[in-house]
Amino acid sequence: MSTSAAPLVIEELDPVDATAFQRLTDCSDAQLADLARFQALLAEWNEVMNLVGPATIAPYWNRHAWDSAQLLRLTPEARTWADLGAGAGLPGVVLAILLKDTPGAKVHLVESMAKRCRFLRVAAEELGLPVEIHNARAEDLDLKVDV
């Protein structure tokens, strides 16, 4: 006898810009500004290293910001997250921005490539994010996280 749970259905929302993103996520003006600054950093650093496909920079609010932010809807009580193979910081940096003012929130960004860790450090420092960056492979760490 199968006891599989009913599939989780997430409402399909397609924000097309920052204003729609803010409305859908109820993020603050400060969070929206941080997300816009992260978009600029991503575009700037993407010119010198391949962080994301160049064609995905323009639809940032749909492709990256919303795609990352919707994870908070699945487990709103989670405070400690791990982004394994963090690369460009998606979803980890977006989650850290949205959790920045949440007591006890922390996002572990795990990335084995040093050059990508440099990008993550710059973004984390500039945005004042509650992150810990690990230049390591996930299987070499012993992290205790909620998600």
N, C-alpha and C positions, 0 to 999 in steps of 0.2 A: 504494500500500500504506500503510495507516494504522499509525503506530507510537505510538498513544496509550497512556500508562501506565495501569495498573489504578487505579481510583479509590481515594483514601485513605479508609479507613473508620475512623471514630472511635467508640469504644464509647459508647453512649448512657448517660449517667449523669445522674441527676436529684436532686442534693442538695436537701433540703428545708429545711435549717437550717445554722447555723454549724458544728455538730458534724459533720454529714455532709460539709460542704465541707472541713473540716480533714482528715478521714479520706481523702477522695478526692484531695486535693492534697498532702497531707503537709506543709502549711504549719505554721510555728511558732506558738506561742501569741502572740508579739509581732505576727506578721503578721496573725493572726486579729483581734487587738485593733485593729490599724490598719484592717483592712477594715471592722470594726464602726464605728469612728470615721468612716470615709469614708461609710458608709451614713447615719450621723447628720448629717454635713455635707450630704450630698446631699438629705436630707429637709428640712433647715433652709433651705437655699438654694433649693430647689424651691418653697418657699412664696412667694418674691419674684421668681423668674424661672423660666421654663419650661426646665428642664434635661432632665427625663425625664417621661414620662407619669405623672401622680399614682398611677395604679393599679399602676405597676411598682415602687413603693417597698417595699410589703409583701413581694413575692416577690423581694427583692433578691438573696438568696443563689443562687437559681436563675437569675433573669432577667439579673442584671448581674454578680455576682461569678464564678459558674461560667462563664457565657458568655464572659467576658473571660479567665479563668484557663486555659481549655482551649487557648488559643492557644500557651501554653508547651509543651504536649505535641507540637505540630507541629514546632517548631524549638527544642529545649531548649538547643542550643548558642548561640543568638543572644544577643548582649549589648546591641546598640544597636537600638532600636525607634523607629518614628515612628507616632504616632496622628494622622492627617490629618483635620481637622475634628473636633478632640478634644471639643468641646462640653462634656458633663458629665464627661469624663475616662474614658469607657468605650470601649475597653478600657485605655487608657494608664495611668491612675492605678492600676488593679488590677494591671497588669503591673509597674509601678514598685514597688508594695508588695511583690509577690512576689519581685522582683529586688533589693530594697533592700540586702541583704547580699552580693550577688554582685559580686566585683571586676570593675571595668570596665563595669558595667551602667549604661545611661542610656536614658531614654525621652524623645523629643522630642514635646511636645504642641503641635500646630499648630492654631491657632484664629483665625479672622479677626474674631470678635466680641469687643470689649474687655471687655464685661461678663462673658462666660464665662471670659475669661482671668483676671479678678479672682477668680472662684471657684476656678479651677485653681491660682492662686498661693497662695490661703489654704490650700487642701487640701495642696499640696506643702510649704508652710512648716510647717504644723501637724504633718504626718506625717513630715517630714524625708526627702523622696523624692529619688531620683536622676533628676530631670527637668530639662529645659530647656523653658521655655514661649515659644512664638513667636507673637506677635500679628501674624499675617501669613497670606497665602494660600500654600498649598503650592507653587504654581508659581513663586512669587517666591523660594523658598529653594533652596539647593544643599546638601542634607543627605546625608551618607554614613551609611547604616544597614544593618543586617543584614536587618531586616524592617520 
